[in-house]
């Protein structure tokens, strides 16, 4: 299976693109850079993991992607509380990153189990 076929990767790509669109007018360049990097890290690490040779390596990169989903969620909440991004965007990004984290956790479990059963 290719990473492009994974629903979690497809949704992570959409989230990342949405973050780029939603922050293009943001004048706080440091915050924007951190948020876009975190968002881009999710699908990028999923892709890198699935291009590796072992389930253990895939699980490791999925863990990094899951961590990035937590970063996006945190940054969306901070951005909302600071009045940097709209409540609508912040809530949408926080919710989607939380769902992606759950999906990634399930994939991590699956690949860890496969890595220990071989």
N, C-alpha and C positions, 0 to 999 in steps of 0.2 A: 504494500500500500504506500502510496506517495503522500507526503505531508499535505499536498494541495487538496487531497480528497477528505482530509479530516475537517469535520465541522468546527472543532475548536480553533483550528488554524484559520479557517475562513472567517469566523466571527472575530477573531483577534485582528485580522487584517482590516476588517470593517471598523472595529473600534479604533485602531491606530489612524486610519484615514479620517474618521470622524473627529478625533482629537486634533489632527493637523488642520482640518477645516475650521473647527471651532475655536482654535487659538491663533489663527493667522493674523488677526487684528490686535492681539494682546501685546501691550507695550512693555509688560514685565518680561524681558527677554530671558532672564534666568529661570523664572518659573515656567515659561513656555518651553524652553529647551529641556528642562528636567521632565516635564509632563510628556512631551512628544517622544523623548528618548525612552522613557518607561513604557509608553504605549507601543513603540516600535520593537522594543525588546521582547514582547510577548510572542508575536508570530515568528520573529527572527530566531529565537531560541527553540521554538517548536521545530522549525525547519532544520536548524542545525542538528538537533538531536536525531531527527529521523533520517538524516544523511549519514549518521554514524553507523558503526558495524554491530553494536551490541545493545541488548535491552538495558544493561546497566548504564551505558552512556546516554541512551535515549532518556531514561529516567532522570539522570543528572541534569540534562538540559531542560527537561520539563519542570524540574524543581526551580531552576533559574527563572523560567517563564512564569511559574506560579508566584514567585517572589515579586516579579515585575508587575503582576496583576495586583498584588497588594500595594505596591508603590502607587500605581494609577489610582486605586481606590482612595488611598490616603491623600494624594495630591488633589484629587477632585474635591474631597471633603474640606481640605484646607483652603483651596481656591474659592469654594462656596462661602465658607465662614469669613474669609478675608474680602469678599466682594469682588474677587478678580474674575471669576467666571459665573455665569448665570446658574441659578438653582436648577433649571431644567437640564442643562448640559452636565452639571456636576452629578445630579441624581442619576442621569442616564449612564454616564461613564462609571460611576461607582457601582451601580447595579450590574452592568455588563461585566465589569472586571471581577465582581464577586462570583457571578455565574461561571465565568471562564476559569476562575480559581478552583471551583468545584469540579468542573470537567477535567481540568489538569490533574487534580488529586486522584480522580478515578483512573486516568491513564497512567499516572505514576505507580499506583498500586498494581495495575496489570503488568507493567513492564518490570517492576521489582519481582513480582511472583514468577514471571517467565525467566528472569535472570537467575533466580535461585533454584528453579526446577531443572535447569540444564546442566 
